[in-house]
């Protein structure tokens, strides 16, 4: 598919057919696209946690969804959830290395929090790849007051910052 067609067809899909699984080859390609997105200083500070089993998805929705999350109900049927995380520390460490010229880890040096910029690029690459593989996808955030519960449920280290979730 041509890029112009992918861009034209990209939509946030909020309802899924649970009977149609995401093919492994397509999931691998989508994750690969996300991980090939630009990365400031080649820091590679974006992490993806894939939740594809029914038990994993049930756990996610139990700890992440608010009681009246009616707008999420269609997404509860998505066969795959990809939680997206980033590490500010990884970027601060990378830019304190000799080849970058900064001698400290001061976040005030940054004109923008590139850990989130890079994660956004990874998400967009994944969303575009989903279209290229004829799959529906949507990006959404975890409510701020639920991030700690998601982190605990899946053993996500405290240094990882939640960016959001891609449903497929």
C-alpha positions in Angstrom: 0.0 0.0 0.0 1.3 3.5 -0.8 1.9 5.9 2.1 -0.7 8.4 0.8 -3.3 5.6 0.9 -2.2 4.5 4.4 -2.5 8.1 5.7 -5.9 8.5 4.0 -7.3 5.3 5.5 -5.9 5.7 9.1 -8.7 6.1 11.7 -9.0 5.4 15.4 -11.1 2.2 15.6 -13.0 1.8 18.8 -14.8 -1.5 18.3 -13.4 -4.8 17.3 -14.5 -8.3 16.2 -13.1 -10.5 19.0 -13.5 -13.5 16.8 -10.8 -12.2 14.4 -7.3 -12.6 15.9 -4.4 -10.4 15.0 -2.1 -12.5 12.8 1.3 -13.1 14.4 3.1 -11.8 11.3 1.1 -8.6 11.3 1.7 -8.1 15.0 5.4 -8.6 14.5 5.5 -6.1 11.7 3.5 -3.5 13.7 5.8 -3.9 16.7 8.8 -3.7 14.4 7.6 -0.5 12.8 7.1 1.0 16.3 10.7 0.1 17.3 12.1 1.5 14.1 10.7 5.0 14.7 13.2 7.8 15.1 14.9 8.0 18.5 16.8 11.0 19.8 20.5 10.1 20.0 19.5 6.5 19.2 18.5 6.3 22.8 15.9 3.6 22.1 14.0 4.5 25.3 10.6 3.3 24.2 9.3 -0.1 25.6 6.3 -2.0 24.4 4.4 -4.5 26.6 2.1 -6.7 24.5 -1.0 -8.1 26.1 -2.5 -10.7 23.9 -3.9 -13.4 26.1 -7.5 -13.1 27.4 -6.2 -13.2 31.0 -3.7 -10.3 30.3 -6.4 -8.2 28.7 -8.9 -8.9 31.5 -6.3 -7.9 34.0 -5.5 -4.7 32.1 -9.2 -3.6 31.9 -9.8 -4.5 35.5 -7.0 -2.3 36.8 -7.1 0.4 34.1 -10.7 1.2 33.3 -12.8 3.5 35.3 -16.2 2.3 36.5 -18.2 4.3 33.9 -15.8 3.8 30.9 -18.7 3.3 28.4 -16.6 4.9 25.7 -14.1 2.1 26.1 -16.5 -0.8 25.9 -15.9 -1.4 22.2 -12.2 -1.5 22.7 -12.6 -4.2 25.4 -13.0 -6.6 22.6 -9.6 -5.8 21.0 -7.6 -9.1 20.7 -4.3 -7.2 21.4 -3.3 -4.3 23.6 0.2 -2.8 23.3 1.1 -0.7 26.3 3.7 2.0 25.4 6.2 3.1 28.0 9.3 5.4 27.9 12.2 6.3 30.1 13.3 9.8 30.8 16.3 8.4 32.6 17.5 6.6 29.5 17.5 9.9 27.6 19.2 11.8 30.4 21.8 9.1 30.6 22.4 8.9 26.9 22.8 12.7 26.5 25.3 12.7 29.4 27.6 10.4 27.4 30.8 12.0 25.9 29.6 11.9 22.3 26.7 14.2 23.1 28.7 16.9 24.8 26.6 17.4 27.9 28.3 16.6 31.2 25.2 16.4 33.3 21.8 14.9 33.3 19.8 18.2 33.6 16.4 17.8 32.0 16.2 21.7 31.7 18.5 21.4 28.7 15.8 19.8 26.7 13.6 22.0 24.5 10.9 19.3 24.7 10.7 15.9 26.5 12.0 13.8 23.6 11.3 10.6 25.6 7.6 11.4 24.9 8.3 12.8 21.4 10.0 9.5 20.4 7.2 7.4 22.0 4.6 9.4 20.0 6.6 8.6 16.8 6.6 4.9 17.7 2.9 5.0 18.3 2.2 6.6 14.9 4.5 4.2 13.2 2.5 1.3 14.8 -0.8 2.9 13.9 0.2 3.3 10.2 1.6 -0.2 10.1 -1.7 -1.5 11.4 -3.5 0.2 8.4 -0.9 -1.3 6.1 -1.8 -4.7 7.4 -5.6 -4.1 7.1 -6.1 -4.0 10.9 -8.0 -1.6 13.0 -6.1 0.3 15.7 -6.6 3.0 18.3 -4.4 4.9 20.6 -5.7 5.9 24.1 -4.3 6.8 27.4 -4.4 5.1 30.8 -6.1 7.3 33.3 -3.3 8.9 35.4 -4.7 7.5 38.7 -4.6 4.0 37.2 -1.0 3.9 35.9 0.4 2.6 39.2 -2.1 -0.2 39.2 -1.2 -1.2 35.6 2.5 -1.0 36.4 2.0 -3.2 39.5 -0.2 -5.7 37.7 2.4 -6.3 34.9 5.6 -5.7 36.8 6.5 -2.6 34.9 9.5 -0.9 36.5 8.9 2.4 38.2 11.2 4.3 35.9 9.0 3.6 32.9 6.5 6.4 32.1 3.2 5.5 30.7 2.5 6.9 27.2 -0.6 5.1 26.3 -2.1 2.0 24.8 -2.6 0.8 21.2 -5.5 -1.5 20.7 -5.4 -3.8 17.7 
